[in-house]
Amino acid sequence: MPRYLMGQGTQCRSGLPRESCYIIDCIKRVSSQLGVLNDVIIIGGVAKCLAGLKCCGDVGDVDIFIKGSAVNKFWEFIRGLFECEPDETNGFRFQPVYDLHPQIINSLGIPWNPCQREYYAHPLALTINCRRHLEGYKRVNLDIVVTRDEVTRILYHEFFLYLLDRGSINNGEMVRKSHEEFMNKLPTQLLGLVEYEHLIGMHYAV
């Protein structure tokens, strides 16, 4: 599996925090390597920054919407983000925010070092600095959004649980209801007009 290296002098939108630039750079490099760049779309506060609707210095976490081929290669995408080279200055490096059922992770062969060990939950939330995340600092987080129809194509999606307490993982009814709750909170489609940001080389939608 290749390493995804940070480029020297990587361009990023003027005013975006360094954390956001690192996250976006990794997303672009991994999705480009996998051939799914056009199916990874920046949304949320960073998208509003790119559209000139929000001060770039005020953005929180990075939100991306994935679809099509990016959904098909979901676990490869996650693995690629984990393998991004750390930021030399600040030591940024991706790790999952929440835990997952260990049998799933073992079968995927992906190193899994969750920031919050008290939950079994979905792998759609990543962080590049666990300590800052636990302090409530949102800029170090990446949230991945999938539609409720497409998420079912992801291997082990039935274990994408919405903050399920670790002690209840063996309760089948609790697992089923938690998965239903997670599915109901997913969008049915991508909202907003998709545009292209030339400086960072990615699409966004607001």
Buried (B, 14 or more C-beta within 10 A) or exposed (E): EEEBEBEEEEEBBEEBBEBBBBBBBBBBBBBBBBEBBBBBBBBBBBBBBBBEEBEBEEBBBBBBBBBEBBBBBBBBBBBBBBBBBEBEEBEBBBBBBBBBBEEBBEEBEBEBEBBBEEBBBBBBBBBBBBEBBEEEBBBBBBBBBBBBBBBEEBEBBBBBBBBBBEEBBEEEEBBEBBBEEBBEEBEEEBEBEBBEBEEBEBBBBB
